[in-house]
Amino acid sequence: LAADARDLPPMSAPIPFRLGDRIELRRPHPCGGRTWDVDRLGADLGLRCATCGRRVLLERRLVERRLAAFVARGAEDGGT
């Protein structure tokens, strides 16, 4: 097992998301929108579609892989 672990690429640091961030994902939502608002932080991220208002909960790693760009950043103090 240790030999296999050495072959893996090094882990990168997680992307620092903030409450109130507006992000663009690579894949469009079925409504056609690609921009999302971050409204929950943790191991899972709560996202709200900026086009239709649908709310989804996705794993942080999945959002990090699908992230295309930050459209706007939320407040640095966590949105308060």
C-alpha positions as a printed Julia matrix, in Angstrom:
80×3 Matrix{Float64}:
   0.0    0.0     0.0
   2.83   2.43    0.81
   4.38   1.95   -2.63
   1.04   2.79   -4.29
   0.66   5.93   -2.19
   4.04   7.22   -3.43
   2.84   7.0    -7.04
  -0.09   9.34   -6.42
   0.31  13.05   -7.19
   0.73  15.3    -4.14
  -2.49  16.64   -2.66
  -3.18  20.27   -3.38
  -4.54  22.68   -0.8
  -8.32  23.16   -0.86
  -9.65  26.22   -2.64
 -10.72  28.83   -0.05
 -14.42  29.37   -0.72
 -16.32  32.12    1.14
 -20.0   32.64    1.86
 -21.43  34.89   -0.81
 -18.98  33.84   -3.54
 -20.44  33.72   -7.03
 -18.76  30.97   -9.05
 -18.99  29.65  -12.57
 -18.93  25.89  -13.13
 -17.82  24.12  -16.29
 -21.09  22.26  -16.82
 -24.35  24.17  -17.19
 -27.34  23.5   -14.96
 -30.39  22.06  -16.81
 -31.95  25.55  -16.71
 -28.98  26.81  -18.77
 -27.24  28.79  -16.02
 -23.57  28.32  -15.18
 -23.25  30.74  -12.25
 -23.88  29.71   -8.65
 -23.9   31.46   -5.26
 -22.15  29.74   -2.33
 -24.51  29.7     0.67
 -23.06  26.89    2.84
 -19.47  25.91    3.64
 -17.96  22.7     4.98
 -17.05  19.32    3.52
 -20.08  19.88    1.28
 -20.84  23.21   -0.37
 -24.36  24.56   -0.64
 -24.86  26.23   -4.01
 -27.83  28.21   -5.31
 -28.28  28.59   -9.08
 -28.2   32.29   -9.98
 -30.58  31.67  -12.9
 -33.42  29.56  -11.48
 -32.78  29.59   -7.7
 -32.47  25.8    -7.32
 -30.33  24.79   -4.33
 -27.93  21.84   -4.43
 -25.42  20.34   -2.01
 -22.2   19.09   -3.61
 -18.97  17.66   -2.22
 -16.21  20.27   -1.99
 -13.84  18.16   -4.11
 -16.44  17.88   -6.88
 -16.99  21.66   -6.9
 -13.21  22.23   -6.96
 -12.87  20.01  -10.03
 -15.8   21.66  -11.85
 -14.87  25.25  -10.96
 -14.23  27.42  -14.04
 -13.91  30.85  -12.39
 -14.84  33.11   -9.51
 -17.29  35.72  -10.82
 -17.39  37.65   -7.52
 -15.89  37.03   -4.09
 -17.82  37.16   -0.81
 -16.71  39.05    2.28
 -13.45  37.82    3.83
 -14.93  37.6     7.32
 -17.34  34.82    6.3
 -20.25  36.92    5.11
 -21.18  38.63    8.38
